[in-house]
Amino acid sequence: MSHFEVYVEPLEQTLLKQDIKRQLTQAVATLQASFTAQLEALRSELLAVVGPRVPAANPCGGDGTLAESSGSGSEESSGASAAESEEAFFNELHDVIPPQISSLSKLIYLDLSRNHFSGHIPPEIGLLKNLEVLHLNENQLNGLIPDEISHIKSLSELALSQNSLKGRIPASLGNLNNLTSLYLHENQLSGSIPASLSNLINLNTLNVQVNQLSGSIPSSLGDLKNLTFLYLYQNNLSGTIPEQIGNLKSIVELELGQNQLNGSIPPSIGGLSKLVVLKFSDNELSGSIPQEIGNLRKLTVLQFDNNQLSGHLPQNICLSVSLESFTAKTNQLTGPLPKSLKMCKSLTSLSLPNNHLTGNVSEVFGAYPNLRYVDLSHNNFYGEISPMWGQCPQLTTLRIAGNILTGSISPELGNATQIHVLDLSSNGLIGVIPNEIGRLTALLNLSLSGNQLSGRIPLEFGSLKDLEYLDLSNNKFNESIPSILADFSEVHYLNLSNNKFSQEIPFQLGKLVHLSELDLSHNSLEGQIPSEMTQMQSLEILNLSHNNLSGSIPENFEQMQSLVQIDISYNQLQGPVPKNKPFQDAAHLEGNDGLCGNIAGLEPCPSLENKHATKMDRKLMFIIVFPVFGTLLLSLAFLGIALVRKRRNKRQDTEQSNGQLKDVFSISEFDGRKTYDEIIKATNDFDDLYCIGKGGSGSVYKAKLLSGSIVAVKKLDSVLEGEESSQKEFLNEIRALIEIRHRNIVKLRGFCSHAHHSFLV
């Protein structure tokens, strides 16, 4: 016996089915090692064991499992059927499928799916004349589909999907009159769909999606009266959808998306009464959506995304209350939403963004118990945010951005606690953010940008712990940026730009270690850039421009390895610019007069050598200048002393020359000597007749000058010659009257110090 021979013990009648399966699996494993040498031994073993036929499996996708045999048979009846079924799926078998497999001439069921077989499909497989089921899907097979497969006239299921097969679909497959299921999807097949497939009158499933097929859809496919599932999506098919598609009266699922189909949607589709799934997305279809589609009462999924469709939506689209998913984003649709949507309680998904739809959205929608996804963005809807959204307990996504909504944000939104994404941006919303938004604890993405919202960010935001994306830009929010934003530990995008935020940037924001983009530009923020911001090791884009920030840029910004773009323009920053690449190459620094560095448009910063040289120059200046300055001061001091002495001597000489008069005149507003004579005459040499009051230091007289002015003259008691203290008192009183300003104190016009009379005017 060679190393690869298999010795089979005689089987007892009581041998359990599990032992049979085990021996069969062992035999197939031996086959993969040397299929040729073991083939005859395997046939002998298979003929000797009891094994019922394995029921057909569904290789279309499903739950990813294939059916196993569950029947039982007697030993007497099993001898002829043992070689009729070979089940080797999902055993990680590899190598090529040997051509000697044709020796299993009585085989009717062959399932080698979900293994690692490679190479070509052997043409000899066409010799298995009795084969009814052939599953080779989910392997690594390549090359062409052999024409010889068309020789297996009894074949009812052919599954070659999820391999790397190339070339055309053989037209000869149209000779397999018994074929009910053809699975060729997820390969690299090219060319056109053979018109001969219309000969497969028993066909109920045709899966050729995700290939490189081109050309038009054969109109003859409309002859397949039993066809239930037709999947042609994700190819390069072009041309129009044939009107004959409307003849597929048994069709349940029709998927033609992700091709290059053009023209209009044939109204005959409205006659496919059994249709449940209709997908025409990602084509070049034009014209209107046929109103006849509203007649499809079993329809649950309807997709028209990314086409060039226009006109109104079918008004009766949900009369049967079975529609679950309706999507028609990115078209040119106009008009109002169908009124039937309001009572469509079965709805789970509605996506109509990027159209020209109109109407008051606060009146169209009701309460939907199963609704999960809504996107009405970038249309022309108006009205207010409906409080009914709060009555959608399963709602996870609500997008109504880019419309003409007005009014405030409905507090009832806080009841939709399962919302993950809320986008109300680019509308005309006003007022404050309601505190109830804090109840949306499952929120991951919140965008309210481009509105006219005002007030502060509510403290209830602190409960949004799982938030990953927050955009409040282009509003009128004011006060300070709350430090509670630092609790958003998972946030990666934060935009508060173009608001009226003031005060300092909270240093706590440095805790946002997952943040990749931060925009605080166009506010009124002040103070310094917190050094804690350098802890944001995931930060890639930072914009702090157009604020009132001051101080220097933190030095440890140089340690931010992830930073690729920064804008700090139009602030009041000063000092050196960090030397890492974002600052040196792509930073926006203009509008900061105090910044310096080796960057175009900035003054160079003093180097250490320059600073040292400057200190030496200063020392040298001190050494030279101070002695010169000191000498100059001493010279000036001596000169001042000399001048003072000279002036004093001159004054003494003047006093001596005027000794006979012994008088001093100082009348600020009059000719002193002339006015003195006038006062003497006006008071008749200070006669008591003109006295109007007396005090402790003298008497006050009334004098009328020649100019008509009346003045009060206070004549002081005579100052004895040599009494310096009395002279000082006189001068002090003059000085006090000159410096004091009060409404009850008359203005001093002048004074006279004379040997006979001393008085104030």
Residue, then its C-alpha position, 0 to 999 in steps of 0.5 A: m500500500s502506498h503512502f496515499e492509499v486509504y484503507v477502508e474497514p468493512l462497515e457495520q449496519t449500525l454505523l452512524k451518519q457522523d462516522i460516514k461524514r468523518q470518513l468522507t471528509q478524511a477522504v477529500a482531505t487525502l484527495q487534495a494532497s494527491f487527487t490523481a493517485q487517490l481517485e479510484a480509492l475514493r470512488s470505492e469508498l464513496l460507493a461503500v458508504v451510506g449517504p443521502r443526497v445533500p439538498a441544494a444550497n443557496p450561494c447567493g449570499g444569505d446567511g453565509t452557510l450551506a445546507e448539510s444532509s439531514g436525511s437517513g437511508s438504508e444500507e440496501s438503497s445507498g450503494a448506487s447513490a453514494a457517488e452521486s453527492e460530494e460535499a466539501f464546502f468550507n474545508e479550507l481545501h486548496d490546490v487546483i481542481p483536477p481534470q480527473i474529477s470527470s471520472l465521477s460520472k454519476l455525481i449529481y451534486l458537487d459543492l466545493s465552495r468556500n475553499h482555496f481552490s485556484g487555477h482554471i475550472p477544468p473543461e472536463i467538468g462538462l463530462l459530469k452529465n448527471l450533475e444537477v448542482l455545481h457550486l464552486n463559489e468563494n474560491q480563488l479560481n481564475g481564467l475563463i468559464p469553460d463552454e463545456i459546462s453547457h454540456i451538463k444539460s441536467l444542471s439546475e444550479l450553477a454558482l461560480s461567484q466570488n472568484s477571479l474569473k475573466g472573459r465573457i459569459p459563454a452564450s452556450l449557457g443559454n442551452l441549460n434549459n433546466l437551470t433555475s439559478l445562475y450565480l456569476h457575481e463578483n468576478q471580473l467578467s466582461g463583454s455583454i450579457p448574452a441574449s441567449l440567457s432568455n432561453l432559460i425559461n425556468l430561471n428564477t435567479l440571475n446574479v451577475q452584479v459586480n463585474q465589468l459587463s458592458g453593452s445594453i440590457p437585452s430586451s429578451l430578458g423580459d421573456l423570463k416569466n419565472l424570473t424572481f431575482l434580477y441583479l445587474y448592478q455595479n457593472n458598465l451597462s449602458g443604454t435604456i432600460p427596456e420596456q420589456i422589463g415590465n413583462l417580468k410579472s414574477i419579479v420580486e427584486l430588481e436591481l440595476g444600480q451603479n451602471q451607466l443607464n440613461g433615458s427614462i424609467p419605463p412606466s411598465i414597471g408600475g405593473l410589476s405587482k409582486l415587486v418588493v425591491l427596486k433599485f435604480s441608483d447611480n445611473e444617468l436616468s432622466g425624466s420623471i419618476p412614473q406615477e405608476i410606481g405608486n401602484l406597487r403595493k408590496l414595495t418596501v425598498l425604492q432607490f433612485d439616488n444620483n441620477q438626473l430625474s426631474g418632476h414631482l415624486p409619485q404622490n401615492i408612493c406609500l398608500s399601501v403602508s409597506l414602504e420602508s426605505f425611499t431614497a432619491k438623493t442628488n437629482q433635480l426633483t421639484g414640488p412638494l413631498p407626497k402627502s402619503l408619507k405622513m401616514c407611512k408608519s412602516l418608514t425606516s429610511l427617507s433620503l431626499p437631499n440635493n434636490h429642489l423640493t419645496g413645501n412646509v416640512s412642519e406639516v408633512f411628517g408625522a410620528y414614525p415608530n420605526l424611522r431611523y434615518v432622515d435626510l432632507s438637506h439642501n432643498n427649498f423646504y421652509g417652515e419650522i422644525s416639527p416637534m413630531w420628530g421627538q415622537c420617533p423613538q428609533l430616530t438615529t439621523l436627522r439632517i435638514a441642512g441647507n433649507i429655509l427653516t426659521g423659528s427656534i430649535s424645538p425642545e421636543l427634539g430632546n425626546a428623540t434620545q437615540i439620535h446619533v447625527l443632528d444636522l440643522s446647519s445653513n438655515g435661518l434658525i434663531g434663539v438659543i440652543p434649548n437645554e433639552i438638547g443635553r438629553l441626546t446623550a447618544l449624539l455623535n455629530l452635531s452641526l448647527s452652523g450657518n444660522q442666527l442662533s445666539g446666547r451661550i452654549p448651554l451647560e447641559f452640553g456637558s452630558l454629550k460625552d460621546l460627541e465626535y463632531l461639533d460645528l457651531s460656526n457662523n452664528k451669534f453665540n457670545e460669552s465665553i467658551p465653556s470649559i465643559l467642552a473639554d469633557f468631549s473626550e472623543v471629539h475630533y472636529l470642533n468649530l466655533s468660528n465666526n461667533k462673538f465668543s470673548q474672554e480667554i481660550p479655556f486651558q482645559l481644551g488641552k484634554l482633547v487628545h483625539l481632536s484633529e481640527l480646531d477652529l476658533s477664528h473670527n471671535s473676540l478671544e483675548g489673553q494668551i494661547p494656553s500652553e496646554m493646547t500642545q497636549m493635543q497630540s492628534l491636532e492637524i489643523l488649528n485656526l485662531s486667526h482674527n481674535n485679540l490674542s496676545g503674548s507669545i506662542p508657547e515654545n512647546f508648540e514645536q513638539m506637536q508632530s501631527l500639526v500640518q496647518i496653522d493660522i494665527s493671523y490678525n492677533q496681537l502676538q509677539g515673540p519668536v515663531p516656533k521652528n517646526k514645519p507647519f509654522q515655517d512652511a504653511a502658517h498664516l502669521e500676518g497681522n501680528d506686528g510683534l512676531c519674529g523669525n526667519i520667515a518671509g514678512l517677519e523681522p529676524c529674531p535676535s540670536l544668542e550671539n547678537k544678544h551677547a554682543t548687545k550686552m557687551d556693547r552696553k557694558l562698553m557704553f557704560i564704561i565710556v559714557f558714565p565717566v563722561f557724563g559724570t564729569l559733565l555733571l560736575s562741571l555743570a554743578f560748579l557752573g551752577i554754583a558760580l551763577v547762583r553766587k553771581r546772581r546773588n551778588k548782583r541782587q544785593d547790588t540792586e537792593q543797595s542801589n534802590g535802598q532809598l525806595k525800598d519798594v517792590f511792585s508786582i501788579s500782574e494785570f496793570d502797570g505797577r508803579k502807575t497803579y500804586d499811585e492810583i490806589i493811594k489816590a483812590t483810598n486817600d492814602f488808605d483813609d478809614l472812609y474807604c475801609i470795608g473790613k478789618g482782620g488780624s493782619g490788616s484792613v481791606y479797602k475799596a478802590k475805584l481805578l481810573s479804568g472804572s474797575i473796582v478792586a479790594v485792597k488788603k493793606l497789611d500792617s506795617v512790616l518793620e525793617g529787618e523783620e524777616s519773619s513778617q516778610k516771609e508771612f507776606l510772601n507765603e500769603i501771596r504764594a497761597l493766593i496764587e495757587i488756590r482756586h475757589r469760588n469763594i476766594v477772590k482772584l489775586r490781581g497783584f501785590c505791593s511791597h513798599a517801605h510805607h505800604s504793603f498790600l494785596v490787590 
